[in-house]
Each structure stands twice: as C-alpha cells, then as structure tokens.
Amino acid sequence: MQVTVRIIRRPEIADPEATTVARSLANLGYEEVSGVRTGREFILDVASDDPETVRDRVTAMCEQILANPVIEDYEILIDGSPEPPPPPTADS
C-alpha cells in the first residue's frame, strides 16, 4: 500500500525558508502570492492490505521520527485518500 505523509510547520511557528521564498517571489514580480509555507513529503510503500493498521503504524512513525509533533503537523494519505486530522494532544 502506498502512503504519502505531508509534514508542515504549525502556523504559529516561524518558517524562515518560506519567508525568504515569499520575499523572492515578490521581488520577481509575483505579487499575487500572499503566503508561503514549506514542508516535507515522504512516500512510503507499506506491506499491508489493512488501511486501519497502516494508518496506525504510519501515525506512530510520524510521532516517533518523521515529524516533530511539537512544531509540525502532518497529513497521512493512503493510496491518495486523506485521513481525518489527528486529535489534539495535551501539548497542542
């Protein structure tokens, strides 16, 4: 099963790379861009046919190594279908 994990910084966390890109776009004349956020994407091939098990395992991977849950949010797409957002944690 193919799983895509998209990771992005939380809106309240500074994103200096995005700030630089936004400034550069404006300098190049792309004034229609009003905001930029940067992120990462992982594409995983997971050996399982059970979407619920895959989602649970990939969520654990995100919490342990793929994302920094203190400053980043993530979205899990299994075969292109998005998951519901994860429940808020005590740290959120």
DSSP file (Angstrom, degrees, kcal/mol; ACC not computed):
  #  RESIDUE AA STRUCTURE BP1 BP2  ACC     N-H-->O    O-->H-N    N-H-->O    O-->H-N    TCO  KAPPA ALPHA  PHI   PSI    X-CA   Y-CA   Z-CA
    1    1 A M              0   0    0      0, 0.0    45,-3.2     0, 0.0     2,-0.5   0.000 360.0 360.0 360.0 134.7    0.0    0.0    0.0
    2    2 A Q  E     -A   45   0A   0     43,-0.2    77,-3.1    41,-0.0     2,-0.4  -0.769 360.0-172.7 -93.2 131.4    1.4    3.4   -0.9
    3    3 A V  E     -AB  44  78A   0     41,-3.1    41,-3.6    -2,-0.5     2,-0.5  -0.978   9.7-159.7-124.9 131.9    1.3    6.1    1.8
    4    4 A T  E     -AB  43  77A   0     73,-2.9    73,-3.0    -2,-0.4     2,-0.5  -0.951   5.6-164.5-110.5 129.9    2.1    9.7    1.5
    5    5 A V  E     -AB  42  76A   0     37,-3.1    37,-2.6    -2,-0.5     2,-0.5  -0.965   2.6-165.3-115.0 119.5    3.0   11.7    4.6
    6    6 A R  E     -AB  41  75A   0     69,-2.6    69,-2.3    -2,-0.5     2,-0.4  -0.911   6.0-168.3-105.3 129.2    3.0   15.5    4.3
    7    7 A I  E     +AB  40  74A   0     33,-2.9    33,-2.4    -2,-0.5     2,-0.3  -0.962  10.8 168.3-121.9 132.7    4.6   17.5    7.1
    8    8 A I  E     -AB  39  73A   0     65,-2.4    65,-3.1    -2,-0.4    31,-0.2  -0.992  38.3-102.1-141.8 147.4    4.3   21.2    7.6
    9    9 A R  E     - B   0  72A   0     29,-0.9    63,-0.3    -2,-0.3     6,-0.1  -0.377  47.5 -99.4 -65.6 146.4    5.2   23.6   10.4
   10   10 A R    >   -     0   0    0     61,-3.0     3,-2.1     1,-0.1    -1,-0.1  -0.355  34.5-112.6 -62.8 148.5    2.3   24.7   12.5
   11   11 A P  T 3  S+     0   0    0      0, 0.0    -1,-0.1     0, 0.0     4,-0.1   0.793 115.6  55.3 -57.6 -30.6    1.1   28.2   11.5
   12   12 A E  T 3  S+     0   0    0      2,-0.1     2,-0.4    59,-0.0    -2,-0.1   0.534  92.0  88.5 -81.9  -4.5    2.3   29.8   14.8
   13   13 A I  S <  S-     0   0    0     -3,-2.1    -4,-0.0    58,-0.2    58,-0.0  -0.807  88.0-109.2 -97.3 131.8    5.9   28.5   14.2
   14   14 A A        -     0   0    0     -2,-0.4    -4,-0.1     1,-0.1    -2,-0.1  -0.254  25.7-163.5 -57.8 142.5    8.3   30.7   12.3
   15   15 A D     >  +     0   0    0      1,-0.1     4,-2.1    -4,-0.1     3,-0.3  -0.737  11.3 176.4-129.6  80.6    9.1   29.4    8.8
   16   16 A P  H  > S+     0   0    0      0, 0.0     4,-2.2     0, 0.0     5,-0.2   0.832  79.8  55.0 -61.1 -34.1   12.2   31.4    7.7
   17   17 A E  H  > S+     0   0    0      1,-0.2     4,-2.3     2,-0.2     5,-0.2   0.926 109.5  47.3 -63.3 -43.1   12.6   29.4    4.4
   18   18 A A  H  > S+     0   0    0     -3,-0.3     4,-2.8     2,-0.2    -1,-0.2   0.881 109.4  54.1 -64.8 -38.4    9.0   30.3    3.5
   19   19 A T  H  X S+     0   0    0     -4,-2.1     4,-2.3     2,-0.2    -1,-0.2   0.913 109.7  47.5 -61.4 -43.1    9.7   33.9    4.4
   20   20 A T  H  X S+     0   0    0     -4,-2.2     4,-2.4     2,-0.2    -2,-0.2   0.913 112.7  48.4 -64.6 -43.4   12.7   34.0    2.1
   21   21 A V  H  X S+     0   0    0     -4,-2.3     4,-2.7     2,-0.2    -2,-0.2   0.924 111.3  50.3 -63.3 -44.2   10.7   32.3   -0.8
   22   22 A A  H  X S+     0   0    0     -4,-2.8     4,-2.2     1,-0.2    -2,-0.2   0.916 111.6  48.1 -60.6 -43.6    7.8   34.8   -0.3
   23   23 A R  H  X S+     0   0    0     -4,-2.3     4,-2.3     1,-0.2    -1,-0.2   0.915 112.2  49.3 -63.4 -43.4   10.2   37.7   -0.5
   24   24 A S  H  X S+     0   0    0     -4,-2.4     4,-1.6     2,-0.2    -2,-0.2   0.897 109.2  51.8 -64.3 -41.2   11.9   36.4   -3.5
   25   25 A L  H  <>S+     0   0    0     -4,-2.7     5,-2.8     2,-0.2    -1,-0.2   0.923 110.8  48.0 -61.1 -44.0    8.6   35.8   -5.3
   26   26 A A  H ><5S+     0   0    0     -4,-2.2     3,-1.6     1,-0.2    -2,-0.2   0.912 109.6  52.9 -63.1 -41.7    7.5   39.3   -4.6
   27   27 A N  H 3<5S+     0   0    0     -4,-2.3    -1,-0.2     1,-0.3    -2,-0.2   0.792 106.9  53.5 -63.8 -27.7   10.9   40.7   -5.9
   28   28 A L  T 3<5S-     0   0    0     -4,-1.6    -1,-0.3    -3,-0.2    -2,-0.2   0.406 127.3 -99.3 -87.8   2.2   10.4   38.7   -9.1
   29   29 A G  T < 5S+     0   0    0     -3,-1.6     2,-1.4    -4,-0.2     3,-0.2   0.545  83.5 130.0  96.1   7.7    7.0   40.3   -9.7
   30   30 A Y    > < +     0   0    0     -5,-2.8     3,-1.5     1,-0.2    -1,-0.1  -0.474  18.7 153.1 -91.8  64.4    4.8   37.5   -8.4
   31   31 A E  T 3   +     0   0    0     -2,-1.4    -1,-0.2     1,-0.3    -5,-0.1   0.638  57.0  77.2 -70.5 -13.0    2.7   39.8   -6.1
   32   32 A E  T 3  S+     0   0    0     -3,-0.2     2,-0.6     2,-0.0    -1,-0.3   0.652  72.8  93.3 -72.3 -12.3   -0.3   37.6   -6.3
   33   33 A V    <   +     0   0    0     -3,-1.5     3,-0.1     1,-0.2    -7,-0.0  -0.723  49.5 175.1 -82.7 118.1    1.3   35.2   -3.8
   34   34 A S        +     0   0    0     -2,-0.6     2,-0.3     1,-0.3    -1,-0.2   0.533  61.3  10.7-103.2  -7.8    0.1   36.2   -0.4
   35   35 A G        -     0   0    0      2,-0.0     2,-0.4   -13,-0.0    -1,-0.3  -0.961  54.4-162.4-167.7 150.5    1.7   33.4    1.7
   36   36 A V        -     0   0    0     -2,-0.3     2,-0.4    -3,-0.1   -14,-0.1  -1.000   6.1-179.3-138.0 136.3    4.1   30.6    1.6
   37   37 A R        -     0   0    0     -2,-0.4     2,-0.2   -19,-0.1    -2,-0.0  -0.995  16.3-147.7-130.0 139.6    4.6   27.6    3.9
   38   38 A T        +     0   0    0     -2,-0.4   -29,-0.9   -23,-0.0     2,-0.3  -0.670  25.4 154.5-102.5 162.2    7.3   25.0    3.4
   39   39 A G  E     -A    8   0A   0     -2,-0.2     2,-0.3   -31,-0.2   -31,-0.2  -0.921  33.1-108.9-163.8-172.0    7.1   21.3    4.2
   40   40 A R  E     -A    7   0A   0    -33,-2.4   -33,-2.9    -2,-0.3     2,-0.4  -0.904  18.4-154.0-131.0 159.5    8.4   17.8    3.5
   41   41 A E  E     -A    6   0A   0     -2,-0.3     2,-0.4   -35,-0.2   -35,-0.2  -0.996   4.5-167.9-139.2 133.6    6.8   14.8    1.9
   42   42 A F  E     -A    5   0A   0    -37,-2.6   -37,-3.1    -2,-0.4     2,-0.6  -0.962   6.9-158.2-117.4 136.9    7.5   11.1    2.4
   43   43 A I  E     -A    4   0A   0     -2,-0.4     2,-0.4   -39,-0.2   -39,-0.2  -0.971  18.1-172.5-115.9 117.4    6.2    8.4    0.2
   44   44 A L  E     -A    3   0A   0    -41,-3.6   -41,-3.1    -2,-0.6     2,-0.7  -0.882  22.2-148.1-114.0 138.6    6.2    5.0    1.9
   45   45 A D  E     -A    2   0A   0     -2,-0.4     2,-0.5   -43,-0.2   -43,-0.2  -0.941  25.4-168.4-100.6 114.8    5.5    1.6    0.5
   46   46 A V        -     0   0    0    -45,-3.2     2,-1.7    -2,-0.7     8,-0.1  -0.909  21.7-132.8-112.6 128.0    3.9   -0.3    3.4
   47   47 A A        +     0   0    0     -2,-0.5     2,-0.3     2,-0.0    -2,-0.0  -0.583  69.4  92.5 -82.9  84.4    3.4   -4.1    3.2
   48   48 A S        -     0   0    0     -2,-1.7    -2,-0.1     1,-0.0     0, 0.0  -0.941  56.9-153.2-166.5 151.4   -0.2   -4.4    4.4
   49   49 A D  S    S+     0   0    0     -2,-0.3    -2,-0.0     1,-0.1    -1,-0.0   0.361  74.7  92.3-107.5   1.7   -3.7   -4.6    3.0
   50   50 A D     >  -     0   0    0      1,-0.2     4,-2.5   -49,-0.0     3,-0.2  -0.850  57.9-163.7-102.6 105.9   -5.4   -3.2    6.0
   51   51 A P  H  > S+     0   0    0      0, 0.0     4,-2.8     0, 0.0     5,-0.2   0.847  89.2  53.9 -57.5 -36.0   -5.8    0.6    5.8
   52   52 A E  H  > S+     0   0    0      2,-0.2     4,-2.3     1,-0.2     5,-0.2   0.922 110.9  45.1 -65.9 -43.2   -6.6    1.0    9.5
   53   53 A T  H  > S+     0   0    0     -3,-0.2     4,-2.6     2,-0.2     5,-0.2   0.918 113.7  50.3 -64.2 -43.8   -3.4   -0.9   10.5
   54   54 A V  H  X S+     0   0    0     -4,-2.5     4,-2.9     1,-0.2     5,-0.3   0.933 110.5  49.4 -60.5 -46.3   -1.3    1.1    8.0
   55   55 A R  H  X S+     0   0    0     -4,-2.8     4,-2.4     1,-0.2    -1,-0.2   0.910 111.9  48.6 -60.7 -43.0   -2.7    4.4    9.3
   56   56 A D  H  X S+     0   0    0     -4,-2.3     4,-1.9     2,-0.2    -1,-0.2   0.922 114.2  45.7 -62.2 -44.5   -1.9    3.4   12.9
   57   57 A R  H  X S+     0   0    0     -4,-2.6     4,-2.1     2,-0.2    -2,-0.2   0.916 114.4  46.7 -66.7 -43.5    1.6    2.3   12.0
   58   58 A V  H  X S+     0   0    0     -4,-2.9     4,-2.5     2,-0.2    -1,-0.2   0.868 109.3  55.2 -69.6 -35.0    2.3    5.4    9.9
   59   59 A T  H  X S+     0   0    0     -4,-2.4     4,-2.4    -5,-0.3    -1,-0.2   0.923 108.4  49.0 -59.9 -43.2    0.9    7.7   12.7
   60   60 A A  H  X S+     0   0    0     -4,-1.9     4,-1.9     1,-0.2    -2,-0.2   0.899 109.7  52.1 -62.4 -40.4    3.3    6.0   15.1
   61   61 A M  H  X>S+     0   0    0     -4,-2.1     4,-2.9     2,-0.2     5,-2.3   0.910 110.2  48.9 -61.5 -42.0    6.2    6.6   12.6
   62   62 A C  I  <>S+     0   0    0     -4,-2.5     5,-2.0     1,-0.2    -2,-0.2   0.928 112.7  46.8 -63.2 -45.5    5.2   10.3   12.4
   63   63 A E  I  <5S+     0   0    0     -4,-2.4    -1,-0.2     1,-0.2    -2,-0.2   0.805 121.1  37.8 -67.7 -29.4    5.1   10.7   16.1
   64   64 A Q  I  <5S-     0   0    0     -4,-1.9    -2,-0.2    -5,-0.2    -1,-0.2   0.831 138.1 -17.4 -94.2 -34.5    8.4    9.0   16.6
   65   65 A I  I  <5S+     0   0    0     -4,-2.9    -3,-0.2    -5,-0.2    -4,-0.1   0.639 117.9  63.4-144.3 -36.3   10.6   10.0   13.7
   66   66 A L  I   <S+     0   0    0     -5,-2.3     2,-0.3     1,-0.0    -4,-0.2   0.867 108.1  26.0 -74.0 -35.4    9.1   11.6   10.6
   67   67 A A      < -     0   0    0     -5,-2.0     7,-0.1    -6,-0.3    -1,-0.0  -0.869  69.9-128.2-125.5 157.3    7.6   14.7   12.2
   68   68 A N    >>  -     0   0    0     -2,-0.3     4,-2.5     1,-0.1     3,-1.4  -0.885  23.5-161.7-100.5  99.2    8.4   16.9   15.2
   69   69 A P  T 34 S+     0   0    0      0, 0.0    -1,-0.1     0, 0.0    -6,-0.1   0.615  83.2  65.5 -63.2 -11.0    4.9   16.9   16.8
   70   70 A V  T 34 S+     0   0    0      1,-0.1     3,-0.0    -3,-0.0    -2,-0.0   0.871 124.0  10.0 -75.1 -37.0    5.8   20.0   18.9
   71   71 A I  T <4 S+     0   0    0     -3,-1.4   -61,-3.0     1,-0.0     2,-0.3   0.468 120.6  65.8-122.0  -4.9    6.2   22.3   15.9
   72   72 A E  E  <  -B    9   0A   0     -4,-2.5     2,-0.3   -63,-0.3   -63,-0.2  -0.916  54.4-155.8-127.0 148.7    4.8   20.3   12.9
   73   73 A D  E     -B    8   0A   0    -65,-3.1   -65,-2.4    -2,-0.3     2,-0.3  -0.790  18.2-158.3-107.8 159.5    1.5   18.9   11.8
   74   74 A Y  E     -B    7   0A   0     -2,-0.3     2,-0.4   -67,-0.2   -67,-0.2  -0.971  11.4-154.1-140.3 157.2    1.2   16.0    9.4
   75   75 A E  E     -B    6   0A   0    -69,-2.3   -69,-2.6    -2,-0.3     2,-0.5  -0.996  11.2-152.2-129.6 134.5   -1.3   14.5    7.0
   76   76 A I  E     -B    5   0A   0     -2,-0.4     7,-1.2   -71,-0.2     2,-0.5  -0.934   9.4-171.6-111.1 125.8   -1.4   10.9    6.0
   77   77 A L  E     -BC   4  82A   0    -73,-3.0   -73,-2.9    -2,-0.5     2,-0.6  -0.973   6.7-160.4-118.0 119.9   -2.8    9.9    2.6
   78   78 A I  E >  S-BC   3  81A   0      3,-2.1     3,-2.1    -2,-0.5   -75,-0.2  -0.890  81.3 -19.8-101.9 119.2   -3.3    6.2    1.9
   79   79 A D  T 3  S-     0   0    0    -77,-3.1    -1,-0.2    -2,-0.6   -76,-0.1   0.853 131.9 -50.4  48.6  38.1   -3.5    5.5   -1.8
   80   80 A G  T 3  S+     0   0    0    -78,-0.2    -1,-0.3    -3,-0.2   -77,-0.1   0.345 112.0 119.2  89.3  -5.6   -4.3    9.1   -2.3
   81   81 A S  E <   -C   78   0A   0     -3,-2.1    -3,-2.1     1,-0.0    -1,-0.2  -0.826  59.4-130.4 -98.0 127.5   -7.1    9.4    0.3
   82   82 A P  E     -C   77   0A   0      0, 0.0    -5,-0.2     0, 0.0    -7,-0.0  -0.332  15.4-129.2 -74.1 156.4   -6.6   11.8    3.2
   83   83 A E        -     0   0    0     -7,-1.2    -7,-0.0     1,-0.1    -6,-0.0  -0.584  31.0 -95.9 -91.8 160.3   -7.1   10.9    6.8
   84   84 A P        -     0   0    0      0, 0.0    -8,-0.2     0, 0.0    -1,-0.1  -0.491  59.7 -85.7 -66.6 152.8   -9.1   12.9    9.3
   85   85 A P        -     0   0    0      0, 0.0   -10,-0.1     0, 0.0     0, 0.0  -0.275  50.8-100.7 -61.9 148.0   -6.9   15.2   11.3
   86   86 A P        -     0   0    0      0, 0.0     3,-0.1     0, 0.0   -12,-0.0  -0.342  44.2 -97.3 -66.5 150.7   -5.2   13.7   14.4
   87   87 A P        -     0   0    0      0, 0.0     0, 0.0     0, 0.0     0, 0.0  -0.342  48.8 -93.2 -65.6 150.3   -6.9   14.5   17.7
   88   88 A P        -     0   0    0      0, 0.0     2,-0.2     0, 0.0     0, 0.0  -0.300  40.7-142.3 -63.2 147.8   -5.3   17.4   19.7
   89   89 A T    >   -     0   0    0     -3,-0.1     3,-1.3     1,-0.1     0, 0.0  -0.577  28.2-102.0-103.4 172.0   -2.6   16.4   22.2
   90   90 A A  T 3  S+     0   0    0      1,-0.3    -1,-0.1    -2,-0.2     0, 0.0   0.773 123.0  56.3 -63.8 -25.5   -2.0   17.9   25.6
   91   91 A D  T 3         0   0    0      1,-0.2    -1,-0.3   -22,-0.0     0, 0.0   0.596 360.0 360.0 -82.1 -11.3    1.0   19.8   24.1
   92   92 A S    <         0   0    0     -3,-1.3    -1,-0.2     0, 0.0    -2,-0.1   0.482 360.0 360.0 -76.2 360.0   -1.2   21.5   21.4
